[in-house]
């Protein structure tokens, strides 16, 4: 086989062997559990944004402003109904090399989304 025929094949093989894109700087599994025991779970990746969170850009932005510290996320100021229907929110994973384990109970699903800057709005 002539060398001119091998060059395109070699280039194709090298392109496939290129290193994968950088893994996200943050990867979290987020869950909400209601009083009946129903669980909703999503995955969130940040830097670059990814996962199946319905508003990953907003959730990542909220976490980025506080460097992944859920306790420092400011309240979004959303008015929620005063209906007590508690949900337990949990986050587990990593944020820029630091492990993340977070758990909090909110009065209802609206409060979980509003008090977490949209992180638990799913």
N, C-alpha and C positions, 0 to 999 in steps of 0.2 A: 504494500500500500504506500503510495507516495506521501511524503512529508506534508504536502499541502492539504491532504485529506485528513491527516491526524491533528492538525492545529485546531480546527473548529471543535473536534471531539474533546481535546484536552481542555480547551477553554470552557466548554460546557460542564465538564466534570469538575473543574476548579470552582466554577460558579456555584455548583451544588454543594461543594464542600466548604463554602464560606462559613465563618463562625455565625452562630445565631445572633439575632438582635439582643441587646442588653435586656436582662430580666427587669421587671418593674422594681422600683425602689421600695414599694410598699405593696403588700398583698394581705388582704383581710377577708375573713369569712364573717359576715354579719348575719345575725339572726334576731327575730322577734318571736316571742312566745306569748300567746294571749291566755286569758284566764281558763279557757276550755282546753288548753294544751296544744292548740294548733301552732305549728312552727312555720315561719317563712324565712328562707335563707337566700342570701345573695353573696356573690364574690365581688370584691372591689380591688382593683389594682390601680396604683397611682405612679406617675412618672415613668413611663407613659400611662395614661388613663386606660383602663380596660376592665374586663369582667362583665357580669350581667346585671349590675346595679342599674336601675332605670335612669338615674341622673348622675352618672359617675363623675362628670366634670364638676358639678356643684359639690358633691360629697368630697372629692379630692381637694377642691379649693378650700373647703371648710377645714379639713384636716391639715392642709399645708400651712394655713395661717397660724396654727397652734402647734406645728411640728409633731402632729400625730397624738397630741395629748387631749383625749376626749373630754377631760374635766375642764379644759380651758376654752372649749367651743362656746362662742357667745350665742345667746338666745336669738332666734331669727325674728322675734317680735310678732310672730303669727298668732292670731286670736284663735284659740281652739275651744270647742264646746266643753262645758263643765260636766261632762259625763264620765263617771268613774268606771273605767273598763281597763284595768291595768294590763300593761304589756311589759315583759322582761326583755331588755335589749342586751345583746352580747356581741363582742368583737374579739376575734382571736387571729393572730398572724404576726406580721412584722411591719415596722415602719422605719425605713432607712437603717436597717441593721439592728434595731432594738425590738425585742419581743413586745407584743401587745396582748394584754388580757384585760378586757373591760366588761363590766356588767352593771346594769342599772335598771330599776323599775320606774316606768313613767305612768302617769295617770291614765293615758289612753294613747292610741296610735298616732293621733294628730300631735300630741305633746312630744312623743318620741321623735317625730320628724322635725318639729319646730325647735326643740331644745338641743338638737344635735346638728343644727345647720344643714339638715337634709341628709345626713349620713344614714339615719334610720328611717328614711322616708321611702318605703318600698312595700 
